[in-house]
């Protein structure tokens, strides 16, 4: 059977390099151009947002940076194409001449058959399997040889994102020398593994589907008259295109991961936060992009927005993870056992751990303490265990990783006095049965309430996970929760814990960090001035600079519907109405509502909700008084809190909520919905106000803030004292130290 030419689909866009240029930027997540709105299925379906098609994308690049920009990386791409094609062909011919037995020995008659119809099913299987094995080898060698040039091309193109000039845009020799000098041989092969995986799936996908289609055609044509076989002849000549399209679509995800990893370690802006976290293993990048970004750039037209990348636990409650074991460092020996860590995602307080160890918010598992030394250690176990099974079963894989970490502790740290675990309770039974340590579990919120069950099989799978969660939590000696609200939810969710003595341990506010930022702001550092030069705030700063009365009502929330920010807008409209009824319209001219919060331009919900809020503001005629601040930096947020008259906190049934603590620490009173965590953090009438989720009720509090500034200042002072007494790091440390001390004594007595 005649051998097909080697597949060069990997570089098929070389004959139209601008397409490769745009596709590479899309794979890297560079989508700087405005979205458009339309129907999902062109004329019908739900309304969605679309990125510009690839041709409009290129047009925008040419208009802003010139035509030659889209030729960036052409030289490296051309060399990669030639190298890949040459070595694939050379390897295939070399095996034919010198190693014909690779893939299985065959009779010459079988190998020289030009028409597959002349082979029976068994012979076809043997020939197909042999060819797949040999193609895998030749494609792998071609991929390895071409990889350095692909890395150069991707990095040359990636410079466009932040207007960098580290690598020459066309010449591929200078980047090769630079990468070799800076990163060594490893730099040439960044992202090689997912590219090899992509090639493997292409070869075997084409073979498997092609073989299956051929058998199906044979089955259908066996009872047909020879004169009626024209249709099947056409099918054989055309199905290859369909099979190639299907396989390329499925393997594309690995091409995206390979492109992202090609810039890893380059020092380019796109390889670092906020563009992308650093990855130490290609599976981490795969898991990171899997929820919504794994197919970015695959479509040429109708490129719908799929949402943002989300990593780690939501919100700032993750801060209690590092404060937990840092608090234990009062004469304790602290060892952190984790499945993963990343310097890019660690808190600054953790950088002093031995061996330059840092801490990953999303993967912290189990801490161990021993009360005789103040040394701190971190040990990483099970790092290569997969986080998913083909993109599924996140919770199951997490359970297994945590249990393996627990077994490691049982073997290497069984002499610990107390073991502290959070997030997942599955390892607790193992730790209880194999050690005599005291067990402390910190429950942030029941995991089963944070997941969707959008299919029957997902419901069945989650039922098992939920039962393990409920059963295993009872093995702890002490269960901590982050609020009384969470305590009630835990008791309702886990009936077996309804009579269990749960202990509330509030997550603390990092007061030292806020004080440090305030000091830098007062010193008028250049960084502050640059970050605070937000056009939307210029009017407010100018008014304050002139000494004019300015009442700032501040909302800090992500632009998501569940945050209920429209409540603040409607309440502000009620304030205008109330002041107008008393002929005090001029006083309202001094009032402003600032809506600040996290905003991701790739997140369809962020975009839609922001537009909805803008429409509401326009509808009530408050355009001049409402300022939107998207994704404010730390200094901007501190400046707003420092000068705000009142913080308007609108989410309902929030687990805890860190914004009210930040506001009170900055001596700013808060009005919040009387549900969830704010019921515990805010003292109604003493440090702020708790009201029903009603614009009229919130509007009354806003009017009180305008009428009684002296009372607002007194509430602010009381709020500062409340945070320092109940929610500071020192208060948290005292309580956790007491709990650990009791567990240490208890474990020694056993």
LINURSUL-V514004 format. One record per backbone hydrogen bond with DSSP energy under -1.0 kcal/mol. NH is the residue of the N-H (numbers start at 0). CO is the residue of the C=O. Records with the same first field share a line. If there is no record, write none. Layout:
# LINURSUL-V514004
NH: CO, CO
This chain:
# LINURSUL-V514004
10: 7
11: 8
13: 10
15: 12
18: 15
19: 15
20: 16
21: 17
22: 18
23: 19
24: 20
25: 21
26: 22
27: 23
28: 25
29: 24
30: 28
35: 49
37: 47
39: 45
40: 43
41: 38
42: 40
47: 37
49: 35
50: 302
53: 299
56: 52
57: 53
58: 54
59: 55
60: 56
61: 57
62: 58
63: 59
64: 60
65: 61
69: 66
70: 67
71: 68
72: 168
73: 70
76: 72
77: 73
78: 74
79: 75
80: 76
81: 77
82: 78
83: 79
84: 80
85: 81
86: 82
87: 83
88: 84
89: 85
90: 86
91: 87
92: 88
93: 89
94: 90
95: 91
96: 92
97: 93
98: 94
101: 98
103: 100
110: 106
111: 107
117: 114
118: 115
123: 119
124: 120
125: 121
126: 122
127: 123
128: 124
129: 125
130: 126
131: 127
132: 128
133: 129
134: 130
135: 131
136: 132
137: 133
138: 134
139: 135
140: 136
141: 137
142: 138
143: 139
144: 140
145: 141
146: 142
149: 145
150: 146
151: 147
152: 148
153: 149
154: 150
155: 151
156: 152
157: 153
158: 154
159: 156
160: 157
163: 158
175: 171
176: 172
177: 173
178: 174
179: 175
180: 176
181: 177
182: 178
186: 183
189: 186
191: 188
194: 190
195: 191
196: 192
197: 193
198: 194
199: 195
200: 196
201: 197
202: 198
203: 199
204: 200
205: 201
206: 202
207: 203
208: 204
209: 205
210: 206
211: 207
212: 208
213: 209
214: 210
215: 211
216: 212
217: 213
218: 214
219: 215
220: 216
223: 220
227: 224
228: 225
232: 228
233: 229
234: 230
235: 231
236: 232
237: 233
238: 234
240: 237
241: 237
242: 238
243: 239
244: 240
245: 241
246: 242
247: 243
248: 244
249: 245
250: 246
253: 250
254: 250
255: 251
256: 252
257: 253
258: 254
259: 255
260: 256
261: 257
263: 260
265: 262
270: 267
271: 268
274: 271
275: 271
283: 280
284: 280
285: 281
286: 282
287: 283
288: 284
289: 285
292: 288
293: 288
295: 292
297: 294
303: 301
304: 48
318: 315
319: 316
320: 317
322: 318
323: 319
324: 320
325: 321
326: 322
327: 323
328: 325
330: 328
332: 369
333: 374
334: 367
335: 376
336: 365
337: 378
344: 341
349: 346
350: 347
352: 349
353: 375
362: 359
365: 336
366: 419
367: 334
368: 417
369: 332
371: 369
376: 333
378: 335
380: 337
384: 381
388: 391
391: 388
396: 392
397: 393
398: 394
399: 395
400: 396
401: 397
402: 398
403: 399
404: 400
405: 401
406: 402
407: 403
408: 404
409: 405
410: 406
411: 407
412: 408
415: 412
416: 368
417: 368
418: 437
419: 366
420: 439
421: 364
422: 441
423: 421
427: 424
430: 426
431: 427
432: 428
433: 429
434: 430
437: 416
439: 418
440: 477
441: 420
442: 479
448: 445
449: 446
458: 454
459: 455
460: 456
461: 457
462: 458
463: 459
464: 460
465: 461
466: 462
467: 463
468: 464
469: 465
470: 466
471: 467
472: 468
474: 471
475: 472
476: 438
477: 438
479: 440
480: 502
486: 482
487: 483
488: 484
489: 485
490: 486
491: 487
492: 488
493: 489
496: 493
497: 494
499: 496
501: 499
502: 478
504: 480
508: 726
510: 508
513: 509
514: 510
515: 511
516: 512
517: 513
518: 514
519: 515
520: 516
521: 517
522: 518
523: 520
524: 519
528: 524
529: 525
530: 526
531: 527
533: 531
536: 533
540: 536
541: 537
542: 538
543: 539
544: 540
545: 541
546: 543
547: 542
550: 589
552: 591
553: 645
554: 593
556: 595
558: 597
559: 557
562: 559
563: 560
566: 563
567: 564
568: 564
569: 565
570: 566
571: 567
572: 568
573: 569
574: 570
575: 571
576: 572
577: 573
578: 574
579: 575
580: 576
582: 579
583: 578
587: 583
588: 584
589: 586
590: 587
591: 550
592: 624
593: 552
594: 626
595: 554
596: 628
602: 599
606: 602
607: 603
608: 604
609: 605
610: 606
611: 607
612: 608
613: 609
614: 610
615: 611
616: 612
617: 613
618: 614
619: 615
621: 616
624: 621
625: 621
626: 592
628: 594
630: 596
636: 632
637: 633
638: 634
639: 635
640: 636
641: 637
642: 638
643: 639
644: 551
645: 551
646: 668
647: 553
648: 670
661: 657
662: 658
663: 659
664: 660
665: 661
666: 663
667: 662
670: 646
671: 688
673: 690
674: 672
676: 653
678: 675
679: 676
680: 676
681: 677
684: 687
685: 682
686: 682
687: 682
688: 669
690: 671
693: 691
697: 693
698: 694
699: 695
700: 696
701: 697
702: 698
703: 699
704: 700
705: 701
706: 702
707: 703
711: 707
712: 708
713: 709
714: 710
715: 711
716: 712
717: 713
718: 714
719: 715
720: 716
721: 717
722: 718
723: 719
724: 720
725: 721
726: 722
731: 727
732: 728
733: 729
734: 730
735: 731
736: 732
737: 733
738: 734
739: 735
740: 736
741: 737
742: 738
743: 739
744: 740
745: 741
746: 742
747: 743
748: 744
